[in-house]
Amino acid sequence: MTAAGVRARARILARADGRGGTALPVLDGEGPLAPRRTRASGSEARVMMVGAMSGPHGGDRFSVEVRVEEGARLHVGSAAATLALPGQHKGEARYDVRLDVADGAELHWMPEQLISARGSDLHVVTRAELGTGASLVLREEQVLGRAAEEPGRLTSRLTVRVGGRAVLDQELACGPGAPGGWDGPAVLGGYRAVGQLVVVRPGFAAHPVAARMLGERAAIMPLAGPAVLVSAVASDALGLRRTLDEALTWVSTGTAEN
């Protein structure tokens, strides 16, 4: 911790072990960022991010760096939601995530929800850099405020590049001080849970997923590359998760769950 808040960094490196599995030669974290190895699933290594303390608070700076090398498969989740809170230090908190997935590697980045509590100010930046033949499933979920609570200020930027080419670069700002209209019908429409799902697979280049709506609150949109974006809103975190799970099933199989 410094006078300006907590500084914390986590690093994960996944590498093919030569025996059909995935090794984790680098798995370390500081303070509130504690990556833990869990039981593998076939050739896929699994890591759970375990929060050692609450936050981020105002003035904190968190960063996570994940590298998946050729032939490796990695799934990263989190043990609980991330709760952005106001803190003793003025200024926004920052949470930077860098995901590098090599050609022929696969990453599932599936953290739990980010909750923006009243009075907080958090800027989240997620950058994914993929090789041409890499695969990615990335889920982001933001909940604006706890039960019956106004949200804090939340700015979230997500960029995805495949083979050096940008396929997605989007930013959403919500809460006090955000540009006008964020809660209007063209953006959130009064809903308090918003999420994105990005799926990148080499096979989408030859067999792209068609654009479609899933109900009235989710849209599946092919991107300029072997990638698909799902955007969804819901009244709460549970409804959002159900919608994104249904969307992932559709993207994976072409069939929505009943």
Secondary structure, DSSP 8 states (H G I E B T S, - for coil): -BTTB-EEEEEEEEEE-SSSSEEEEEEEE-TTEEEEEEEEETTEEEEEEEESS-B--TT-EEEEEEEE-TT-EEEEEESS-EEE---SS-S-EEEEEEEEE-TT-EEEEE---EEE-TT-EEEEEEEEEE-TT-EEEEEEEEEESSTT----EEEEEEEEEETTEEEEEEEEEESTTS-TTTTSTTTTTT-SEEEEEEEE-GGGGTS----EE-TTSEEEEE-SSSEEEEEEEESSHHHHHHHHHHHHHHHHHS----
